[in-house]
Amino acid sequence: MKATELRIGNLVNLYDFPVKILNIETYCELGDNFTFKKKNGEVVKWSVSEIEGIQLTVEWLEKAGFELKSNLFQKNPDNRRVVAIIKNPKNDGYSLFYAFADETGKGYHTFLRKVNYVHELQNLWFSLTGEELTFSE
């Protein structure tokens, strides 16, 4: 994983435990360090080499508020836009599509990219909506 893929608020795995990035410190000579908060409230620092992406699963999509409709997981940021995610046929992750309607009601859609990890979904959601993607417990 590259440090440039991550933002504050991203969920990642730290030794197989999901954690949320609270802070990013960049040191040219030492690399990148991330500050995490454990569920017990303890704050710890780790380097980027010690963290991994959380594999995107149906459970994570449901925690993010996506609903299964006609073989697609969908979530609507508002009444004119929808983000849709479909499982890739070869079982190698998911593909994310974005659909929207202009002021006249004419609809458009586009394939954006393959998504394998929760932090990738969080980053795309933020890019498309300007809002953080939230997760239920």
Residue pairs with C-beta under 8 A, 6 or more apart in sequence:
1 12
1 48
1 51
1 52
1 53
2 48
3 24
3 26
3 31
3 32
3 34
3 48
5 119
5 120
5 123
6 12
6 21
6 24
6 34
6 48
6 119
7 21
7 24
7 119
7 122
7 123
7 126
8 21
8 22
8 23
8 24
9 20
9 21
9 122
9 132
10 20
10 21
10 118
10 119
10 122
10 123
11 18
11 19
11 20
11 21
11 54
11 118
11 119
11 122
11 135
12 18
12 19
12 21
12 51
12 52
12 53
12 54
12 118
12 119
13 19
13 51
13 52
13 53
13 54
14 36
14 46
14 50
14 51
15 50
17 38
18 54
19 36
19 37
19 38
19 51
20 36
20 37
21 34
21 35
21 36
22 34
22 35
22 36
22 37
22 43
23 34
23 35
24 32
24 33
24 34
24 35
25 32
25 33
25 34
25 35
25 45
26 32
27 33
31 47
31 48
31 49
32 47
32 48
33 45
33 46
33 47
33 48
34 45
34 46
34 47
34 48
34 51
35 43
35 44
35 45
36 43
36 44
36 45
36 46
37 43
38 44
53 116
53 117
53 118
53 119
53 120
54 60
54 117
54 118
54 119
55 116
55 117
55 118
56 93
56 94
56 115
56 116
56 117
56 118
56 120
56 121
58 73
60 118
60 121
60 135
61 73
61 85
63 135
63 136
63 137
64 75
64 121
64 125
64 133
64 134
64 135
65 75
65 134
65 136
66 73
66 74
66 75
66 83
66 85
67 73
67 74
67 75
68 74
71 86
72 84
72 85
72 86
72 97
73 84
73 85
73 86
74 82
74 83
74 84
74 85
75 82
75 83
76 82
76 83
77 83
77 128
77 129
77 131
80 100
80 101
81 98
81 99
81 100
81 101
81 128
81 129
82 98
82 99
82 100
83 96
83 97
83 98
83 124
83 125
83 128
84 96
84 97
84 98
84 99
85 94
85 95
85 96
85 97
85 115
85 121
86 94
86 95
86 97
87 94
88 94
88 95
88 114
92 114
92 116
93 114
93 115
93 116
94 114
94 115
94 116
95 111
95 113
95 114
95 115
96 111
96 112
96 113
96 114
96 115
96 121
96 124
97 109
97 110
97 111
97 112
98 109
98 110
98 112
98 128
99 107
99 108
99 109
99 110
100 107
100 108
100 109
101 107
101 108
102 108
112 124
113 124
115 121
115 124
121 133
122 132
122 133
125 131
125 132
125 133
126 132
126 133
